[in-house]
Amino acid sequence: MALKQPIALPSGAAGDYLRIDVFEFNRRARRAYVQVALFANATRAMNYPDYPLSVVSILNLEDAKFDEYLGSEALALCGGNVLGQLYKAVRREKLSPVNGIVLSEIAAAEDV
């Protein structure tokens, strides 16, 4: 699962393949942390998964927002697809910028 959207970095590097690179969640604390990384393209992401161009966004889900995407009811409705729910949250929720990169149009990104 990933998203496709062309992005140019302040460094001049560019890519079009966004993927959740890191995620951690704690069900008891009702918190999740997600990093979205940019890769040059799908082939680079597949062949070099540990080498994104940059982490471009961070998403934190806490309390009610955690429940909305990763609570027991939400996961039951999607067949327990945690990663799918995280991508849904990345599309819908406000993302924190990293290194001056603001992903304001991620909701329009193409699923790949």
Backbone as XML, in Angstrom:
<?xml version="1.0"?>
<chain id="A" units="angstrom">
  <residue number="1" name="MET">
    <atom name="N" x="0.836" y="-1.168" z="0.000"/>
    <atom name="CA" x="0.000" y="0.000" z="0.000"/>
    <atom name="C" x="0.888" y="1.241" z="0.000"/>
  </residue>
  <residue number="2" name="ALA">
    <atom name="N" x="0.513" y="2.248" z="-0.770"/>
    <atom name="CA" x="1.257" y="3.498" z="-0.838"/>
    <atom name="C" x="0.385" y="4.541" z="-1.525"/>
  </residue>
  <residue number="3" name="LEU">
    <atom name="N" x="0.916" y="5.742" z="-1.603"/>
    <atom name="CA" x="0.232" y="6.847" z="-2.268"/>
    <atom name="C" x="1.169" y="7.431" z="-3.313"/>
  </residue>
  <residue number="4" name="LYS">
    <atom name="N" x="0.587" y="7.890" z="-4.407"/>
    <atom name="CA" x="1.390" y="8.491" z="-5.468"/>
    <atom name="C" x="1.012" y="9.956" z="-5.600"/>
  </residue>
  <residue number="5" name="GLN">
    <atom name="N" x="2.039" y="10.810" z="-5.440"/>
    <atom name="CA" x="1.843" y="12.252" z="-5.574"/>
    <atom name="C" x="3.211" y="12.889" z="-5.802"/>
  </residue>
  <residue number="6" name="PRO">
    <atom name="N" x="3.378" y="13.631" z="-6.876"/>
    <atom name="CA" x="4.673" y="14.270" z="-7.122"/>
    <atom name="C" x="4.996" y="15.314" z="-6.044"/>
  </residue>
  <residue number="7" name="ILE">
    <atom name="N" x="6.220" y="15.255" z="-5.529"/>
    <atom name="CA" x="6.667" y="16.192" z="-4.494"/>
    <atom name="C" x="8.123" y="16.561" z="-4.776"/>
  </residue>
  <residue number="8" name="ALA">
    <atom name="N" x="8.396" y="17.849" z="-4.743"/>
    <atom name="CA" x="9.772" y="18.336" z="-4.864"/>
    <atom name="C" x="10.227" y="18.783" z="-3.482"/>
  </residue>
  <residue number="9" name="LEU">
    <atom name="N" x="11.375" y="18.333" z="-3.082"/>
    <atom name="CA" x="11.934" y="18.682" z="-1.782"/>
    <atom name="C" x="12.734" y="19.985" z="-1.882"/>
  </residue>
  <residue number="10" name="PRO">
    <atom name="N" x="12.893" y="20.686" z="-0.768"/>
    <atom name="CA" x="13.698" y="21.909" z="-0.782"/>
    <atom name="C" x="15.134" y="21.673" z="-1.292"/>
  </residue>
  <residue number="11" name="SER">
    <atom name="N" x="15.637" y="20.457" z="-1.144"/>
    <atom name="CA" x="16.992" y="20.125" z="-1.601"/>
    <atom name="C" x="17.098" y="20.019" z="-3.114"/>
  </residue>
  <residue number="12" name="GLY">
    <atom name="N" x="15.941" y="19.949" z="-3.791"/>
    <atom name="CA" x="15.926" y="19.772" z="-5.236"/>
    <atom name="C" x="15.578" y="18.351" z="-5.651"/>
  </residue>
  <residue number="13" name="ALA">
    <atom name="N" x="15.708" y="17.407" z="-4.744"/>
    <atom name="CA" x="15.321" y="16.024" z="-5.041"/>
    <atom name="C" x="13.803" y="15.965" z="-5.195"/>
  </residue>
  <residue number="14" name="ALA">
    <atom name="N" x="13.336" y="15.010" z="-5.978"/>
    <atom name="CA" x="11.901" y="14.873" z="-6.202"/>
    <atom name="C" x="11.518" y="13.403" z="-6.254"/>
  </residue>
  <residue number="15" name="GLY">
    <atom name="N" x="10.290" y="13.136" z="-5.891"/>
    <atom name="CA" x="9.765" y="11.784" z="-5.941"/>
    <atom name="C" x="8.264" y="11.826" z="-6.045"/>
  </residue>
  <residue number="16" name="ASP">
    <atom name="N" x="7.680" y="10.639" z="-6.209"/>
    <atom name="CA" x="6.223" y="10.590" z="-6.320"/>
    <atom name="C" x="5.593" y="9.420" z="-5.565"/>
  </residue>
  <residue number="17" name="TYR">
    <atom name="N" x="6.376" y="8.771" z="-4.726"/>
    <atom name="CA" x="5.891" y="7.563" z="-4.044"/>
    <atom name="C" x="5.964" y="7.784" z="-2.541"/>
  </residue>
  <residue number="18" name="LEU">
    <atom name="N" x="4.804" y="7.906" z="-1.909"/>
    <atom name="CA" x="4.702" y="8.122" z="-0.463"/>
    <atom name="C" x="4.308" y="6.818" z="0.213"/>
  </residue>
  <residue number="19" name="ARG">
    <atom name="N" x="5.025" y="6.491" z="1.256"/>
    <atom name="CA" x="4.726" y="5.251" z="1.968"/>
    <atom name="C" x="4.890" y="5.458" z="3.465"/>
  </residue>
  <residue number="20" name="ILE">
    <atom name="N" x="4.032" y="4.810" z="4.235"/>
    <atom name="CA" x="4.225" y="4.806" z="5.680"/>
    <atom name="C" x="5.489" y="4.009" z="5.929"/>
  </residue>
  <residue number="21" name="ASP">
    <atom name="N" x="6.463" y="4.675" z="6.509"/>
    <atom name="CA" x="7.780" y="4.079" z="6.695"/>
    <atom name="C" x="7.942" y="3.519" z="8.103"/>
  </residue>
  <residue number="22" name="VAL">
    <atom name="N" x="7.374" y="4.220" z="9.077"/>
    <atom name="CA" x="7.455" y="3.810" z="10.480"/>
    <atom name="C" x="6.090" y="4.025" z="11.114"/>
  </residue>
  <residue number="23" name="PHE">
    <atom name="N" x="5.650" y="3.054" z="11.886"/>
    <atom name="CA" x="4.478" y="3.319" z="12.721"/>
    <atom name="C" x="4.590" y="2.525" z="14.007"/>
  </residue>
  <residue number="24" name="GLU">
    <atom name="N" x="4.111" y="3.152" z="15.054"/>
    <atom name="CA" x="4.065" y="2.526" z="16.374"/>
    <atom name="C" x="2.707" y="2.843" z="16.960"/>
  </residue>
  <residue number="25" name="PHE">
    <atom name="N" x="2.123" y="1.877" z="17.614"/>
    <atom name="CA" x="0.894" y="2.209" z="18.327"/>
    <atom name="C" x="0.781" y="1.440" z="19.620"/>
  </residue>
  <residue number="26" name="ASN">
    <atom name="N" x="0.138" y="2.083" z="20.563"/>
    <atom name="CA" x="-0.051" y="1.528" z="21.892"/>
    <atom name="C" x="-1.543" y="1.561" z="22.178"/>
  </residue>
  <residue number="27" name="ARG">
    <atom name="N" x="-2.159" y="0.410" z="22.103"/>
    <atom name="CA" x="-3.611" y="0.322" z="22.258"/>
    <atom name="C" x="-4.068" y="0.766" z="23.650"/>
  </residue>
  <residue number="28" name="ARG">
    <atom name="N" x="-3.319" y="0.394" z="24.684"/>
    <atom name="CA" x="-3.723" y="0.778" z="26.047"/>
    <atom name="C" x="-3.650" y="2.285" z="26.255"/>
  </residue>
  <residue number="29" name="ALA">
    <atom name="N" x="-2.611" y="2.909" z="25.714"/>
    <atom name="CA" x="-2.449" y="4.359" z="25.863"/>
    <atom name="C" x="-3.285" y="5.134" z="24.840"/>
  </residue>
  <residue number="30" name="ARG">
    <atom name="N" x="-3.819" y="4.427" z="23.848"/>
    <atom name="CA" x="-4.619" y="5.021" z="22.769"/>
    <atom name="C" x="-3.824" y="6.095" z="22.032"/>
  </residue>
  <residue number="31" name="ARG">
    <atom name="N" x="-2.632" y="5.682" z="21.575"/>
    <atom name="CA" x="-1.757" y="6.594" z="20.840"/>
    <atom name="C" x="-1.090" y="5.849" z="19.685"/>
  </residue>
  <residue number="32" name="ALA">
    <atom name="N" x="-0.934" y="6.576" z="18.581"/>
    <atom name="CA" x="-0.201" y="6.030" z="17.431"/>
    <atom name="C" x="0.677" y="7.125" z="16.839"/>
  </residue>
  <residue number="33" name="TYR">
    <atom name="N" x="1.814" y="6.706" z="16.321"/>
    <atom name="CA" x="2.788" y="7.602" z="15.708"/>
    <atom name="C" x="3.105" y="7.040" z="14.326"/>
  </residue>
  <residue number="34" name="VAL">
    <atom name="N" x="3.053" y="7.900" z="13.301"/>
    <atom name="CA" x="3.265" y="7.462" z="11.922"/>
    <atom name="C" x="4.230" y="8.414" z="11.228"/>
  </residue>
  <residue number="35" name="GLN">
    <atom name="N" x="5.207" y="7.857" z="10.498"/>
    <atom name="CA" x="6.081" y="8.657" z="9.636"/>
    <atom name="C" x="5.774" y="8.303" z="8.192"/>
  </residue>
  <residue number="36" name="VAL">
    <atom name="N" x="5.598" y="9.330" z="7.369"/>
    <atom name="CA" x="5.377" y="9.149" z="5.935"/>
    <atom name="C" x="6.668" y="9.536" z="5.224"/>
  </residue>
  <residue number="37" name="ALA">
    <atom name="N" x="7.180" y="8.624" z="4.405"/>
    <atom name="CA" x="8.441" y="8.855" z="3.695"/>
    <atom name="C" x="8.181" y="8.992" z="2.203"/>
  </residue>
  <residue number="38" name="LEU">
    <atom name="N" x="9.018" y="9.781" z="1.570"/>
    <atom name="CA" x="8.973" y="9.979" z="0.119"/>
    <atom name="C" x="10.100" y="9.197" z="-0.530"/>
  </residue>
  <residue number="39" name="PHE">
    <atom name="N" x="9.746" y="8.436" z="-1.549"/>
    <atom name="CA" x="10.717" y="7.707" z="-2.366"/>
    <atom name="C" x="10.652" y="8.260" z="-3.789"/>
  </residue>
  <residue number="40" name="ALA">
    <atom name="N" x="11.720" y="8.119" z="-4.545"/>
    <atom name="CA" x="11.742" y="8.612" z="-5.919"/>
    <atom name="C" x="10.607" y="7.989" z="-6.730"/>
  </residue>
  <residue number="41" name="ASN">
    <atom name="N" x="10.399" y="6.688" z="-6.551"/>
    <atom name="CA" x="9.336" y="5.975" z="-7.274"/>
    <atom name="C" x="9.123" y="4.614" z="-6.610"/>
  </residue>
  <residue number="42" name="ALA">
    <atom name="N" x="8.163" y="3.865" z="-7.107"/>
    <atom name="CA" x="7.817" y="2.571" z="-6.516"/>
    <atom name="C" x="8.983" y="1.580" z="-6.595"/>
  </residue>
  <residue number="43" name="THR">
    <atom name="N" x="9.708" y="1.598" z="-7.688"/>
    <atom name="CA" x="10.830" y="0.673" z="-7.854"/>
    <atom name="C" x="11.905" y="0.931" z="-6.810"/>
  </residue>
  <residue number="44" name="ARG">
    <atom name="N" x="12.243" y="2.206" z="-6.591"/>
    <atom name="CA" x="13.238" y="2.537" z="-5.568"/>
    <atom name="C" x="12.750" y="2.125" z="-4.180"/>
  </residue>
  <residue number="45" name="ALA">
    <atom name="N" x="11.468" y="2.317" z="-3.914"/>
    <atom name="CA" x="10.918" y="1.936" z="-2.607"/>
    <atom name="C" x="10.999" y="0.428" z="-2.403"/>
  </residue>
  <residue number="46" name="MET">
    <atom name="N" x="10.761" y="-0.328" z="-3.467"/>
    <atom name="CA" x="10.795" y="-1.781" z="-3.358"/>
    <atom name="C" x="12.224" y="-2.301" z="-3.231"/>
  </residue>
  <residue number="47" name="ASN">
    <atom name="N" x="13.135" y="-1.733" z="-4.019"/>
    <atom name="CA" x="14.518" y="-2.215" z="-4.034"/>
    <atom name="C" x="15.374" y="-1.665" z="-2.899"/>
  </residue>
  <residue number="48" name="TYR">
    <atom name="N" x="15.030" y="-0.459" z="-2.413"/>
    <atom name="CA" x="15.806" y="0.192" z="-1.363"/>
    <atom name="C" x="14.872" y="0.741" z="-0.280"/>
  </residue>
  <residue number="49" name="PRO">
    <atom name="N" x="14.146" y="-0.126" z="0.402"/>
    <atom name="CA" x="13.138" y="0.339" z="1.361"/>
    <atom name="C" x="13.695" y="1.117" z="2.551"/>
  </residue>
  <residue number="50" name="ASP">
    <atom name="N" x="14.972" y="0.956" z="2.836"/>
    <atom name="CA" x="15.576" y="1.665" z="3.968"/>
    <atom name="C" x="16.177" y="3.012" z="3.576"/>
  </residue>
  <residue number="51" name="TYR">
    <atom name="N" x="15.968" y="3.414" z="2.329"/>
    <atom name="CA" x="16.592" y="4.651" z="1.848"/>
    <atom name="C" x="15.589" y="5.579" z="1.160"/>
  </residue>
  <residue number="52" name="PRO">
    <atom name="N" x="14.656" y="6.132" z="1.918"/>
    <atom name="CA" x="13.760" y="7.122" z="1.309"/>
    <atom name="C" x="14.528" y="8.416" z="1.020"/>
  </residue>
  <residue number="53" name="LEU">
    <atom name="N" x="13.961" y="9.240" z="0.158"/>
    <atom name="CA" x="14.550" y="10.561" z="-0.069"/>
    <atom name="C" x="14.477" y="11.387" z="1.209"/>
  </residue>
  <residue number="54" name="SER">
    <atom name="N" x="13.340" y="11.261" z="1.904"/>
    <atom name="CA" x="13.140" y="12.018" z="3.138"/>
    <atom name="C" x="11.877" y="11.540" z="3.839"/>
  </residue>
  <residue number="55" name="VAL">
    <atom name="N" x="11.852" y="11.691" z="5.135"/>
    <atom name="CA" x="10.581" y="11.615" z="5.859"/>
    <atom name="C" x="9.928" y="12.966" z="5.609"/>
  </residue>
  <residue number="56" name="VAL">
    <atom name="N" x="8.676" y="12.955" z="5.172"/>
    <atom name="CA" x="8.031" y="14.207" z="4.790"/>
    <atom name="C" x="6.889" y="14.623" z="5.708"/>
  </residue>
  <residue number="57" name="SER">
    <atom name="N" x="6.411" y="13.714" z="6.531"/>
    <atom name="CA" x="5.306" y="14.054" z="7.429"/>
    <atom name="C" x="5.250" y="13.103" z="8.604"/>
  </residue>
  <residue number="58" name="ILE">
    <atom name="N" x="4.648" y="13.623" z="9.672"/>
    <atom name="CA" x="4.400" y="12.818" z="10.862"/>
    <atom name="C" x="2.946" y="12.984" z="11.249"/>
  </residue>
  <residue number="59" name="LEU">
    <atom name="N" x="2.351" y="11.887" z="11.659"/>
    <atom name="CA" x="0.971" y="11.904" z="12.141"/>
    <atom name="C" x="0.947" y="11.296" z="13.533"/>
  </residue>
  <residue number="60" name="ASN">
    <atom name="N" x="0.314" y="11.993" z="14.448"/>
    <atom name="CA" x="0.081" y="11.475" z="15.791"/>
    <atom name="C" x="-1.419" y="11.324" z="15.987"/>
  </residue>
  <residue number="61" name="LEU">
    <atom name="N" x="-1.842" y="10.151" z="16.371"/>
    <atom name="CA" x="-3.253" y="9.905" z="16.692"/>
    <atom name="C" x="-3.343" y="9.627" z="18.181"/>
  </residue>
  <residue number="62" name="GLU">
    <atom name="N" x="-4.209" y="10.370" z="18.855"/>
    <atom name="CA" x="-4.362" y="10.183" z="20.295"/>
    <atom name="C" x="-5.838" y="10.164" z="20.669"/>
  </residue>
  <residue number="63" name="ASP">
    <atom name="N" x="-6.141" y="9.387" z="21.690"/>
    <atom name="CA" x="-7.463" y="9.349" z="22.313"/>
    <atom name="C" x="-8.577" y="9.124" z="21.286"/>
  </residue>
  <residue number="64" name="ALA">
    <atom name="N" x="-9.484" y="10.091" z="21.100"/>
    <atom name="CA" x="-10.641" y="9.897" z="20.222"/>
    <atom name="C" x="-10.209" y="9.640" z="18.775"/>
  </residue>
  <residue number="65" name="LYS">
    <atom name="N" x="-9.166" y="10.320" z="18.301"/>
    <atom name="CA" x="-8.681" y="10.089" z="16.935"/>
    <atom name="C" x="-8.085" y="8.694" z="16.806"/>
  </residue>
  <residue number="66" name="PHE">
    <atom name="N" x="-7.413" y="8.222" z="17.837"/>
    <atom name="CA" x="-6.916" y="6.850" z="17.836"/>
    <atom name="C" x="-8.090" y="5.886" z="17.709"/>
  </residue>
  <residue number="67" name="ASP">
    <atom name="N" x="-9.117" y="6.098" z="18.526"/>
    <atom name="CA" x="-10.297" y="5.221" z="18.495"/>
    <atom name="C" x="-10.975" y="5.224" z="17.133"/>
  </residue>
  <residue number="68" name="GLU">
    <atom name="N" x="-11.008" y="6.390" z="16.493"/>
    <atom name="CA" x="-11.664" y="6.520" z="15.188"/>
    <atom name="C" x="-11.031" y="5.609" z="14.138"/>
  </residue>
  <residue number="69" name="TYR">
    <atom name="N" x="-9.723" y="5.447" z="14.192"/>
    <atom name="CA" x="-9.021" y="4.648" z="13.187"/>
    <atom name="C" x="-8.531" y="3.293" z="13.685"/>
  </residue>
  <residue number="70" name="LEU">
    <atom name="N" x="-8.132" y="3.215" z="14.960"/>
    <atom name="CA" x="-7.486" y="1.996" z="15.445"/>
    <atom name="C" x="-8.147" y="1.385" z="16.670"/>
  </residue>
  <residue number="71" name="GLY">
    <atom name="N" x="-9.271" y="1.932" z="17.074"/>
    <atom name="CA" x="-10.009" y="1.347" z="18.182"/>
    <atom name="C" x="-10.603" y="0.004" z="17.783"/>
  </residue>
  <residue number="72" name="SER">
    <atom name="N" x="-11.071" y="-0.740" z="18.740"/>
    <atom name="CA" x="-11.610" y="-2.081" z="18.485"/>
    <atom name="C" x="-12.733" y="-2.075" z="17.460"/>
  </residue>
  <residue number="73" name="GLU">
    <atom name="N" x="-13.647" y="-1.125" z="17.571"/>
    <atom name="CA" x="-14.767" y="-1.064" z="16.625"/>
    <atom name="C" x="-14.294" y="-0.733" z="15.211"/>
  </residue>
  <residue number="74" name="ALA">
    <atom name="N" x="-13.396" y="0.235" z="15.100"/>
    <atom name="CA" x="-12.883" y="0.623" z="13.781"/>
    <atom name="C" x="-12.155" y="-0.536" z="13.115"/>
  </residue>
  <residue number="75" name="LEU">
    <atom name="N" x="-11.343" y="-1.254" z="13.875"/>
    <atom name="CA" x="-10.609" y="-2.383" z="13.306"/>
    <atom name="C" x="-11.531" y="-3.546" z="12.957"/>
  </residue>
  <residue number="76" name="ALA">
    <atom name="N" x="-12.575" y="-3.738" z="13.741"/>
    <atom name="CA" x="-13.535" y="-4.803" z="13.429"/>
    <atom name="C" x="-14.223" y="-4.523" z="12.098"/>
  </residue>
  <residue number="77" name="LEU">
    <atom name="N" x="-14.520" y="-3.263" z="11.826"/>
    <atom name="CA" x="-15.209" y="-2.889" z="10.584"/>
    <atom name="C" x="-14.339" y="-3.054" z="9.344"/>
  </residue>
  <residue number="78" name="CYS">
    <atom name="N" x="-13.021" y="-3.016" z="9.518"/>
    <atom name="CA" x="-12.124" y="-3.124" z="8.355"/>
    <atom name="C" x="-11.384" y="-4.462" z="8.325"/>
  </residue>
  <residue number="79" name="GLY">
    <atom name="N" x="-11.809" y="-5.403" z="9.124"/>
    <atom name="CA" x="-11.166" y="-6.710" z="9.131"/>
    <atom name="C" x="-9.788" y="-6.711" z="9.764"/>
  </residue>
  <residue number="80" name="GLY">
    <atom name="N" x="-9.533" y="-5.731" z="10.639"/>
    <atom name="CA" x="-8.258" y="-5.687" z="11.348"/>
    <atom name="C" x="-7.098" y="-5.124" z="10.538"/>
  </residue>
  <residue number="81" name="ASN">
    <atom name="N" x="-7.383" y="-4.435" z="9.459"/>
    <atom name="CA" x="-6.345" y="-3.897" z="8.578"/>
    <atom name="C" x="-5.751" y="-2.609" z="9.163"/>
  </residue>
  <residue number="82" name="VAL">
    <atom name="N" x="-4.789" y="-2.755" z="10.048"/>
    <atom name="CA" x="-4.176" y="-1.612" z="10.727"/>
    <atom name="C" x="-3.530" y="-0.664" z="9.719"/>
  </residue>
  <residue number="83" name="LEU">
    <atom name="N" x="-2.753" y="-1.195" z="8.800"/>
    <atom name="CA" x="-2.066" y="-0.346" z="7.830"/>
    <atom name="C" x="-3.068" y="0.419" z="6.959"/>
  </residue>
  <residue number="84" name="GLY">
    <atom name="N" x="-4.126" y="-0.238" z="6.545"/>
    <atom name="CA" x="-5.165" y="0.434" z="5.769"/>
    <atom name="C" x="-5.787" y="1.582" z="6.544"/>
  </residue>
  <residue number="85" name="GLN">
    <atom name="N" x="-6.015" y="1.377" z="7.817"/>
    <atom name="CA" x="-6.574" y="2.433" z="8.660"/>
    <atom name="C" x="-5.590" y="3.592" z="8.829"/>
  </residue>
  <residue number="86" name="LEU">
    <atom name="N" x="-4.306" y="3.274" z="8.914"/>
    <atom name="CA" x="-3.309" y="4.337" z="9.031"/>
    <atom name="C" x="-3.236" y="5.172" z="7.752"/>
  </residue>
  <residue number="87" name="TYR">
    <atom name="N" x="-3.332" y="4.528" z="6.595"/>
    <atom name="CA" x="-3.363" y="5.285" z="5.342"/>
    <atom name="C" x="-4.615" y="6.157" z="5.266"/>
  </residue>
  <residue number="88" name="LYS">
    <atom name="N" x="-5.725" y="5.647" z="5.739"/>
    <atom name="CA" x="-6.946" y="6.455" z="5.776"/>
    <atom name="C" x="-6.733" y="7.687" z="6.650"/>
  </residue>
  <residue number="89" name="ALA">
    <atom name="N" x="-6.105" y="7.506" z="7.800"/>
    <atom name="CA" x="-5.835" y="8.631" z="8.709"/>
    <atom name="C" x="-4.858" y="9.624" z="8.075"/>
  </residue>
  <residue number="90" name="VAL">
    <atom name="N" x="-3.840" y="9.130" z="7.387"/>
    <atom name="CA" x="-2.867" y="10.003" z="6.727"/>
    <atom name="C" x="-3.568" y="10.890" z="5.698"/>
  </residue>
  <residue number="91" name="ARG">
    <atom name="N" x="-4.543" y="10.343" z="5.001"/>
    <atom name="CA" x="-5.284" y="11.119" z="4.003"/>
    <atom name="C" x="-6.194" y="12.172" z="4.638"/>
  </residue>
  <residue number="92" name="ARG">
    <atom name="N" x="-6.756" y="11.861" z="5.797"/>
    <atom name="CA" x="-7.811" y="12.704" z="6.372"/>
    <atom name="C" x="-7.345" y="13.689" z="7.445"/>
  </residue>
  <residue number="93" name="GLU">
    <atom name="N" x="-6.328" y="13.336" z="8.177"/>
    <atom name="CA" x="-5.941" y="14.132" z="9.349"/>
    <atom name="C" x="-4.821" y="15.118" z="9.013"/>
  </residue>
  <residue number="94" name="LYS">
    <atom name="N" x="-4.693" y="16.108" z="9.858"/>
    <atom name="CA" x="-3.630" y="17.104" z="9.693"/>
    <atom name="C" x="-2.290" y="16.458" z="10.004"/>
  </residue>
  <residue number="95" name="LEU">
    <atom name="N" x="-1.361" y="16.601" z="9.078"/>
    <atom name="CA" x="-0.033" y="16.025" z="9.222"/>
    <atom name="C" x="0.942" y="17.097" z="9.680"/>
  </residue>
  <residue number="96" name="SER">
    <atom name="N" x="1.876" y="16.712" z="10.513"/>
    <atom name="CA" x="2.919" y="17.639" z="10.950"/>
    <atom name="C" x="4.025" y="17.654" z="9.908"/>
  </residue>
  <residue number="97" name="PRO">
    <atom name="N" x="4.451" y="18.839" z="9.488"/>
    <atom name="CA" x="5.521" y="18.915" z="8.492"/>
    <atom name="C" x="6.869" y="18.495" z="9.060"/>
  </residue>
  <residue number="98" name="VAL">
    <atom name="N" x="7.720" y="18.022" z="8.198"/>
    <atom name="CA" x="9.095" y="17.655" z="8.548"/>
    <atom name="C" x="10.012" y="18.381" z="7.576"/>
  </residue>
  <residue number="99" name="ASN">
    <atom name="N" x="11.036" y="19.025" z="8.086"/>
    <atom name="CA" x="12.020" y="19.737" z="7.261"/>
    <atom name="C" x="11.374" y="20.750" z="6.313"/>
  </residue>
  <residue number="100" name="GLY">
    <atom name="N" x="10.316" y="21.401" z="6.760"/>
    <atom name="CA" x="9.673" y="22.432" z="5.954"/>
    <atom name="C" x="8.776" y="21.920" z="4.856"/>
  </residue>
  <residue number="101" name="ILE">
    <atom name="N" x="8.550" y="20.623" z="4.797"/>
    <atom name="CA" x="7.710" y="20.037" z="3.756"/>
    <atom name="C" x="6.283" y="19.931" z="4.295"/>
  </residue>
  <residue number="102" name="VAL">
    <atom name="N" x="5.347" y="20.541" z="3.596"/>
    <atom name="CA" x="3.948" y="20.509" z="4.017"/>
    <atom name="C" x="3.150" y="19.740" z="2.971"/>
  </residue>
  <residue number="103" name="LEU">
    <atom name="N" x="2.541" y="18.657" z="3.378"/>
    <atom name="CA" x="1.720" y="17.864" z="2.462"/>
    <atom name="C" x="0.269" y="18.307" z="2.602"/>
  </residue>
  <residue number="104" name="SER">
    <atom name="N" x="-0.102" y="19.320" z="1.854"/>
    <atom name="CA" x="-1.450" y="19.856" z="1.989"/>
    <atom name="C" x="-2.456" y="19.170" z="1.072"/>
  </residue>
  <residue number="105" name="GLU">
    <atom name="N" x="-1.997" y="18.501" z="0.059"/>
    <atom name="CA" x="-2.919" y="17.895" z="-0.916"/>
    <atom name="C" x="-2.866" y="16.370" z="-0.889"/>
  </residue>
  <residue number="106" name="ILE">
    <atom name="N" x="-2.501" y="15.796" z="0.217"/>
    <atom name="CA" x="-2.346" y="14.344" z="0.251"/>
    <atom name="C" x="-3.670" y="13.606" z="0.077"/>
  </residue>
  <residue number="107" name="ALA">
    <atom name="N" x="-4.769" y="14.249" z="0.423"/>
    <atom name="CA" x="-6.079" y="13.619" z="0.256"/>
    <atom name="C" x="-6.356" y="13.295" z="-1.204"/>
  </residue>
  <residue number="108" name="ALA">
    <atom name="N" x="-5.738" y="14.034" z="-2.118"/>
    <atom name="CA" x="-5.945" y="13.809" z="-3.548"/>
    <atom name="C" x="-4.937" y="12.829" z="-4.141"/>
  </residue>
  <residue number="109" name="ALA">
    <atom name="N" x="-4.010" y="12.346" z="-3.334"/>
    <atom name="CA" x="-2.995" y="11.419" z="-3.843"/>
    <atom name="C" x="-3.648" y="10.137" z="-4.330"/>
  </residue>
  <residue number="110" name="GLU">
    <atom name="N" x="-3.053" y="9.563" z="-5.346"/>
    <atom name="CA" x="-3.545" y="8.323" z="-5.951"/>
    <atom name="C" x="-3.078" y="7.117" z="-5.130"/>
  </residue>
  <residue number="111" name="ASP">
    <atom name="N" x="-3.958" y="6.148" z="-4.899"/>
    <atom name="CA" x="-3.571" y="4.903" z="-4.232"/>
    <atom name="C" x="-2.764" y="4.038" z="-5.197"/>
  </residue>
  <residue number="112" name="VAL">
    <atom name="N" x="-1.677" y="3.466" z="-4.696"/>
    <atom name="CA" x="-0.892" y="2.533" z="-5.522"/>
    <atom name="C" x="-0.538" y="1.315" z="-4.710"/>
  </residue>
</chain>
